[in-house]
Amino acid sequence: MSAVIARKAAVAVSRPLPHQRARVLPTIVLLAGALYCLVPVAWVVVAATKSSAELFSTFTFAPGTGLLDNLRDLFAYGDGRFLVWAGNSALYAVVGSAVSTLISTLAGYGMAKYDFRGRSVLFYAILAGVLVPGMTLAIPQYLLMSETNLVGSHWSVLLPSLISPFGIYLARVYALSAVPDATLEAARIDGASEYRILGSIGLPMMVPGMVTIFMLQFVGTWNNFLLPFIMLSDESKFPITVGLYTLLAKGSSEPALYGIAIVGAAVSVIPLIALLLFLQRFWRLDLLSGGLKG
């Protein structure tokens, strides 16, 4: 009898529980999604190490022998044209994201913490702006920039990126949950002005949300292609995305440019990875502070 009971117990332990079986399908879906996203990135990284002969002769994930030559050709192309494109991308992404984050934070904080006429209408209008694809606004933005004679300048790429409906929406949602109304009322009772409350209480509490908005804006602006492609005609003002596109367009007559474009795409991802690693500390600090408060 004891042997039978022991055998049944062993079978029960080895048999997966219902909640464990329910986790298998989501895990498989997540792994498939990760492979779908990471395989092209892995191929770009591997292709960046291959010479022109290796790139067009084989299609494998084995590293090549031309990484240093490709990097040398990339930075030497057009007397350092890639560095000019990288500087333009940094200008558009850093300045545009910083100003957009500030505007989004102030707007979201105001809609979350102040009651004024038309607040709901304004919020739903911004929410509708979130649902509008950015590419549908490119032509109207071009027409507006053309009327102000800004087409072809850095401003034609910077100005449309300063207002982000999604950033404002995210800031409002974060302000509602992260900035307690009781804390603001206590500061008002102590005689603090609204500007003092915003600078000393509101903004410090919203730092993790601001970091998230900045990162999303930075990635979106850094990877933006359509807007600068429409607005700019001077190659010296191109961001990396449009610059690499011109290399691919010329690659039909000069196949060597394909290798330069591929290694340029691989290099252009490095700032995004570095930014994500740098900004992680702010999310980690927010989690720690939340745990201490709990």
C-alpha positions as MATLAB code, in Angstrom:
seq = 'MSAVIARKAAVAVSRPLPHQRARVLPTIVLLAGALYCLVPVAWVVVAATKSSAELFSTFTFAPGTGLLDNLRDLFAYGDGRFLVWAGNSALYAVVGSAVSTLISTLAGYGMAKYDFRGRSVLFYAILAGVLVPGMTLAIPQYLLMSETNLVGSHWSVLLPSLISPFGIYLARVYALSAVPDATLEAARIDGASEYRILGSIGLPMMVPGMVTIFMLQFVGTWNNFLLPFIMLSDESKFPITVGLYTLLAKGSSEPALYGIAIVGAAVSVIPLIALLLFLQRFWRLDLLSGGLKG';
ca = [
       0.000    0.000    0.000;
       2.771    2.433    0.886;
       4.475    1.733   -2.474;
       1.269    2.563   -4.376;
       0.816    5.799   -2.440;
       4.421    6.776   -3.082;
       4.029    6.063   -6.823;
       0.866    8.182   -7.041;
       2.580   11.016   -5.195;
       5.530   10.877   -7.598;
       3.168   10.998  -10.615;
       1.295   13.953   -9.095;
       4.526   15.844   -8.543;
       5.842   15.179  -12.064;
       2.530   16.070  -13.729;
       2.344   19.830  -14.504;
      -0.328   21.707  -12.639;
      -3.118   23.465  -14.598;
      -1.729   26.946  -13.919;
       1.712   25.764  -15.027;
       0.293   24.425  -18.302;
      -1.495   27.728  -18.833;
       1.852   29.522  -18.828;
       3.289   27.463  -21.674;
       1.388   29.135  -24.526;
       2.167   32.739  -23.463;
       5.815   31.762  -23.057;
       5.894   30.294  -26.555;
       4.242   33.409  -27.984;
       6.756   35.663  -26.210;
       9.683   33.587  -27.448;
       8.329   33.696  -31.009;
       7.905   37.460  -30.778;
      11.421   37.854  -29.420;
      12.849   35.788  -32.276;
      10.825   37.780  -34.794;
      12.299   41.033  -33.457;
      15.839   39.896  -32.705;
      16.685   37.793  -35.752;
      16.807   40.789  -38.154;
      18.918   42.708  -35.643;
      21.268   39.764  -35.289;
      21.565   39.498  -39.061;
      22.424   43.209  -39.379;
      25.126   42.860  -36.718;
      26.580   39.796  -38.430;
      26.298   41.325  -41.908;
      28.201   44.383  -40.701;
      31.233   42.155  -40.160;
      31.241   40.796  -43.719;
      33.126   42.103  -46.711;
      31.303   42.770  -49.989;
      32.333   39.378  -51.365;
      31.150   37.546  -48.232;
      27.920   39.541  -48.058;
      26.734   38.679  -51.564;
      28.138   35.164  -51.807;
      26.643   33.548  -48.687;
      23.656   34.033  -46.405;
      24.731   32.740  -43.021;
      24.950   33.997  -39.472;
      28.664   33.258  -39.348;
      30.728   36.421  -38.656;
      32.803   37.777  -41.513;
      36.257   39.281  -41.723;
      35.499   42.789  -42.967;
      34.286   44.643  -39.877;
      37.266   46.973  -39.555;
      37.290   47.713  -43.284;
      33.555   48.427  -43.221;
      33.919   50.802  -40.280;
      36.821   52.537  -41.988;
      34.800   52.946  -45.183;
      31.768   54.154  -43.231;
      33.557   56.982  -41.457;
      35.583   57.879  -44.537;
      32.573   58.062  -46.866;
      32.019   61.580  -48.171;
      34.752   63.029  -45.929;
      32.976   61.981  -42.752;
      29.413   62.385  -43.977;
      28.160   59.700  -41.571;
      29.368   61.725  -38.577;
      27.467   64.727  -39.939;
      24.317   62.618  -40.198;
      24.872   61.297  -36.676;
      25.263   64.843  -35.368;
      22.034   65.878  -37.072;
      20.199   62.891  -35.588;
      21.554   63.768  -32.143;
      20.403   67.378  -32.587;
      16.900   66.397  -33.646;
      16.563   63.662  -31.026;
      18.137   65.333  -27.978;
      16.774   68.859  -28.395;
      13.384   67.759  -29.710;
      12.928   65.093  -27.038;
      14.016   67.355  -24.175;
      11.666   70.189  -25.160;
       8.848   67.767  -25.961;
       9.275   66.076  -22.572;
       9.069   69.418  -20.790;
       5.964   70.478  -22.722;
       4.303   67.096  -22.226;
       5.065   67.087  -18.502;
       3.701   70.576  -17.909;
       0.595   69.927  -19.999;
      -0.082   66.545  -18.417;
       0.481   67.872  -14.906;
      -1.865   70.796  -15.546;
      -4.652   68.592  -16.885;
      -4.243   66.130  -14.025;
      -4.033   68.538  -11.085;
      -6.041   71.610  -12.091;
      -9.755   71.879  -12.758;
     -10.536   74.330  -15.556;
     -13.225   74.808  -18.135;
     -12.844   72.583  -21.182;
     -10.391   70.196  -19.536;
     -12.289   67.081  -20.638;
     -12.697   68.378  -24.189;
      -8.985   69.152  -24.369;
      -8.074   65.739  -23.017;
     -10.250   63.909  -25.537;
      -8.824   66.034  -28.336;
      -5.318   64.995  -27.272;
      -6.463   61.386  -27.011;
      -7.773   61.640  -30.571;
      -4.356   62.942  -31.598;
      -2.796   59.792  -30.173;
      -4.917   57.706  -32.537;
      -3.850   59.626  -35.659;
      -0.851   57.986  -37.411;
       2.138   60.287  -37.653;
       2.596   59.675  -41.381;
      -0.809   61.195  -42.132;
       0.403   64.492  -40.657;
       3.617   64.678  -42.681;
       2.105   66.387  -45.730;
       0.097   68.972  -43.704;
       3.219   69.698  -41.662;
       5.201   70.164  -44.872;
       2.619   72.649  -46.143;
       2.757   74.577  -42.857;
       6.544   74.680  -42.891;
       6.439   75.772  -46.532;
       4.171   78.704  -45.651;
       6.668   79.856  -43.017;
       9.690   79.332  -45.319;
      11.215   76.772  -42.945;
      11.313   73.818  -45.329;
      14.861   72.573  -45.735;
      16.050   73.880  -42.356;
      16.618   72.085  -39.077;
      13.498   73.768  -37.713;
      11.295   71.897  -40.190;
      12.233   68.637  -38.423;
      12.466   69.994  -34.875;
       9.213   71.944  -34.588;
       6.779   69.114  -35.513;
       8.398   66.859  -32.913;
       7.925   69.252  -29.985;
       4.261   68.414  -29.396;
       3.538   64.772  -28.623;
      -0.101   63.839  -27.883;
       1.003   60.484  -26.514;
       3.602   62.170  -24.302;
       0.960   64.508  -22.874;
      -1.410   61.603  -22.304;
       1.295   59.574  -20.577;
       2.288   62.536  -18.390;
      -1.315   63.084  -17.339;
      -1.796   59.432  -16.417;
       1.471   59.374  -14.467;
       0.711   62.639  -12.640;
      -2.663   61.293  -11.525;
      -1.043   58.274   -9.886;
       2.339   59.595   -8.742;
       1.523   63.071   -7.382;
      -0.924   62.889   -4.424;
      -3.473   65.678   -4.208;
      -3.087   65.696   -0.406;
       0.590   66.613   -0.730;
      -0.224   69.521   -3.027;
      -2.963   70.765   -0.699;
      -0.599   70.603    2.277;
       1.932   72.700    0.356;
      -0.758   75.265   -0.501;
      -1.801   75.470    3.141;
       1.838   76.159    4.044;
       1.761   79.115    1.648;
       3.771   77.688   -1.247;
       3.025   79.171   -4.656;
       1.953   77.014   -7.571;
       5.343   77.460   -9.243;
       7.086   76.404   -6.043;
       4.815   73.368   -5.736;
       5.517   72.397   -9.325;
       9.275   72.781   -9.033;
       9.714   71.294   -5.552;
       7.018   68.610   -5.457;
       5.402   67.927   -8.818;
       8.401   67.616  -11.122;
      10.586   65.554   -8.730;
       7.755   63.055   -8.300;
       7.297   62.807  -12.065;
      10.951   62.126  -12.930;
      10.424   58.420  -13.811;
       7.507   59.363  -16.053;
       9.551   62.143  -17.654;
      12.371   59.691  -18.299;
       9.943   57.318  -20.019;
       8.545   60.113  -22.186;
      12.047   61.264  -23.092;
      13.132   57.767  -24.060;
      10.067   57.162  -26.242;
      10.481   60.546  -27.917;
      14.197   60.021  -28.437;
      13.740   56.601  -30.034;
      10.905   57.862  -32.235;
      12.843   60.921  -33.397;
      16.110   59.037  -33.880;
      14.343   56.453  -36.069;
      12.119   58.976  -37.851;
      12.452   58.759  -41.605;
       9.390   60.145  -43.376;
       9.353   63.660  -41.911;
      13.027   64.545  -42.580;
      12.816   62.796  -45.955;
       9.982   65.134  -46.961;
      11.325   68.282  -45.324;
      15.029   68.170  -46.210;
      16.842   68.292  -49.511;
      20.319   69.270  -48.329;
      22.352   66.120  -47.642;
      24.364   67.911  -44.972;
      21.188   68.202  -42.850;
      20.036   64.610  -43.219;
      19.664   62.409  -40.130;
      21.118   58.906  -40.146;
      17.902   57.298  -41.408;
      17.670   59.425  -44.548;
      21.435   59.322  -45.063;
      21.497   55.526  -45.023;
      18.552   55.508  -47.424;
      20.570   57.568  -49.897;
      23.381   55.017  -49.623;
      20.974   52.196  -50.411;
      19.566   54.171  -53.345;
      23.076   54.576  -54.755;
      23.919   50.938  -54.060;
      22.369   49.745  -57.314;
      25.262   51.354  -59.211;
      27.869   50.962  -56.440;
      27.320   47.637  -54.620;
      30.038   48.490  -52.087;
      27.666   51.069  -50.585;
      25.370   48.273  -49.409;
      28.016   47.141  -46.927;
      28.516   50.731  -45.731;
      24.765   51.139  -45.245;
      24.517   47.907  -43.263;
      27.374   48.742  -40.918;
      25.922   52.246  -40.560;
      22.594   50.750  -39.493;
      24.380   48.598  -36.918;
      26.335   51.573  -35.551;
      23.207   53.739  -35.375;
      21.641   51.341  -32.846;
      24.467   51.822  -30.336;
      23.244   55.228  -29.016;
      19.783   53.776  -28.384;
      21.222   50.875  -26.393;
      23.468   53.241  -24.427;
      20.521   55.528  -23.664;
      18.387   52.635  -22.419;
      21.168   51.373  -20.151;
      21.755   54.878  -18.794;
      18.079   55.615  -18.091;
      17.490   52.316  -16.294;
      18.843   53.802  -13.087;
      15.870   56.174  -12.856;
      13.325   53.367  -13.137;
      15.310   51.303  -10.629;
      15.359   54.196   -8.153;
      11.612   54.632   -8.571;
      10.999   50.953   -7.810;
      13.246   51.132   -4.747;
      11.540   54.249   -3.440;
       8.150   52.609   -3.968;
       9.306   49.568   -2.035;
      10.558   51.714    0.837;
       7.287   53.614    0.975;
       5.366   50.355    1.070;
];
